[in-house]
Amino acid sequence: MTPAATIAVIERGPILLREHFYDTGGSIDQRDQFFARHQECPWGGDLSRGGALLPALGGRGIVGGSQLHRFYECDFTLWPQGSWPIDPKELQPYFLEAEENLLTGAYCGGDSQEYMYSTLSRFKAQHPPYGSAIEATRGPNDGFPHRSSVQRILTLLNRDQLTVPRRLTVFTEFTVAELVVGQSRSELVSYARCLPSRNSRESPVDISGTFFVLAASPVESARLVLTSRVGPVRSVDSPVGGYLAEHVYCRGYVDISNNPELRHGPVNIYIPPPGDNPEDRHQIELRSVQSDNGRTLLRATGSAAMDPRADNRVVLSLNRVDNYGLPQAFTTLTLSRHDERRRLSLLDALQGIASHFSGKWLSGPSTLPCGGSYHEAGTLRISKREEDGAADPNGLLFGTENVFVGDGAAFPSVGVANPILTLTAMGYRLADHLSHLLGSTLG
């Protein structure tokens, strides 16, 4: 067994990108080709229609969205079955830290940006949130104000080279198969059993640790808990896997090549939710992109919240296993009556916004397949009571002493905004909590 690790980041897959994919200057067509080559979907069910994972160091963080917003404050309390057990004001310092680290790079500047902002003023159009140390860019494929997660990981690794002993260890080419509890204390996980991703002749690796943080995606984190049968899984009415949600995603492309007002720099605008009522919880993003044939397109993307419901869930497949011989995750995710109303309202809003400037729909707007948002949430959500969720407000998995939820599985509801910024803030909050616990443990 390997020595205990303070931090163990376990990834799988052969891809290593040193910068955010969008920062490479690729067109939307090249991006789609990249996804087609490298994505994989390890689960079955509803999410398999359009959902997938990118098996790369940093995971989906290398292909995050163009606009990173804080979770809207009303979305913490709006949903009757998805109210958060923490005060959103508690996340304020962590949001500031996340924005300092993530909102870097370039933003869209120029007459076209201002024209779009002014034209859509009746819809309360906004410029995306930006960091302080960035510059305006003029290229049609620029204006994504964030760094990739792999950049941050590599920065930490490089900084750690001279540290003895090293504080951060990254294992690649392995997948976590099981969390194993001790023989004497069933609430305490002793180690994570890891299987090699490529060479099946290699022996499994057991990684021990003081704490274990689940961050494999809401579907895979729930599957790991279900497979390991730790924590609340031992209960007959286990909440693990329930309340799976994502964003209802709609997208279309408008050809704006012939619009003279939109030839002067890139465009990156967002339209906030029209109101605080549940049926108004949708947001629209408008961004110019370059097609391979040289046309300038406006990509119109809308995301709508999804009601948190217990019967939308992740379970273990009874008859299918993955490449490691482990039970495959199977997902059930269907729209509620309110979700469908939100979707139709969003499609109407996309049509209305596009009508305010000259342009022709090249495709859409239409609803992407289930899973297409890559914004899954729930399945191991935090709550004050065990009967309402899988983990306590600090992310500690109920029924365990040292397993924490550190990804979107902890979200009681998915809200409207791109979840990356809120997920990062929640991660910083969890890191502070673990640091405090580790300090108490060591002395």
Secondary structure, DSSP 8 states (H G I E B T S, - for coil): ----BS-EEE--SSB--SS-GGGGT--HHHHHHHHHHH-B---EEGGGGT--B--BTTGGGGG--S------GGGGTS-TT---SS-GGGGHHHHHHHHHHHS-SEEE-SHHHHHHHHHTGGGT-B-----SS-EEE-STT-------HHHHHHHHHHHTTT-SS-S-EEE-SEEEEEEEE-SS-TTSEEEEEEEESS-TTS--EEEEBS-EEE-S-HHHHHHHHHHHT-GGGGSTT--TT-S-B--EEEEEEEE-TT-GGGSSS--EEEE--S-SSGGG-EEEEEEEEE-TTS-EEEEEEEEE-----TTSEEEEEEEEE-TTS-EEEEEE----HHHHHHHHHHHHHHHHHHTTS--EEEEEEEE--TTTT---B-SS-B-SSGGG-SB-TT-BBTT-SSEEE-SGGG-S---SS-THHHHHHHHHHHHHHHHHHHHHHH-
